[in-house]
Amino acid sequence: MVDIISNMKYDFDPSLKSIYTKFAPPFNEVVFFFSRLVAHLSPYPKKLKKVVDVKIIKSQNKADNFKIYTISKKGSNIDSLTSVFYLHGGAFAFNASSNHYKIAVNYVLQNDIVLYFLDYDTKLVHPDLEKQVEKAFKLLKLNGEETILMGDSAGGYLCLDLYAKLRKAKALMLFYPVVTNKNFESKEIFKDTPVRNSQLNKKMWKRFLKNQEVVNFLDVDFLNIPKTYIEICEYDCLKDEGLALAHKFKAEHHIIKKAMHGFDSVESSYLTKEAFNKRNTFIHKVISEN
């Protein structure tokens, strides 16, 4: 059952009024199946070819069910562009939405980058999913030191895991990231927020871990941390772990006031537009300083 959330309880910004920000999605295998079906039938990412160049790289191993979409400005020479390896959110279970692809195009059109969008296998759980992400990165033969690692929500966790293995990156960009399954005050406070809340968060970890242990990235002794950009939403059960990571990494970070997890699905919101300006400014700075 879809849980409809009353926006009266939280002081959400009026610009975020949208069907996407008024409910918490159910979390079960039936919904995951339909998510994959919708993704299969979606006109995205093929539709992107009208505005950008899109090429598909498939796994060389038939046992690995993933694709990588190479997205760049029309007619550009990708060898001369900065690489961005992007991992979408969706609680490790939902496929990428059309909004994820639209956001990727925004980054490409505003910056001299080639973005590698990993369409990973959402049927996989820990640690197989993390292993697939690493395989995909190695398939691209990218130089970690010259690649921006980017992820939102659960994709942020996958980014951190990949960075922990590579121990190098040109920069990290994490938007309302999943960092750890440890408890924080924000997980006690935000039990009924739309899009994402502590109840859904517990279900996510239960499915993903299946009683296995997971790395707490707040305890990992990272060395030579690259420039890092983190966005945190005010009304989000993941807020405190995002803040803790921002302080650990001494990252440039922004708290999006009056916003819920996944606020940037509302394209028309001025908060989304401001966030994109900050994100693109950071990308431009990372590219220009090297």
Secondary structure, DSSP 8 states (H G I E B T S, - for coil): --EE--TTTTT--GGG-SGGGSEE---SHHHHHHHHHHHHHS-TTGGGGGTEEEEEEE-SSTT---EEEEEEETT--GGGSEEEEEE--STTTS---HHHHHHHHHHHHHSSEEEEEEE--TT--TTHHHHHHHHHHHHHT--GGGEEEEEETHHHHHHHHHHHHH---SEEEEES----SS--HHHHH-SS-SS--HHHHHHHHHHHHTT-----TTTS---S--EEEEEEEEE-TTHHHHHHHHHHHT-EEEEEEEEETTGGG-TT-HHHHHHHHHHHHHHHHHHHT-
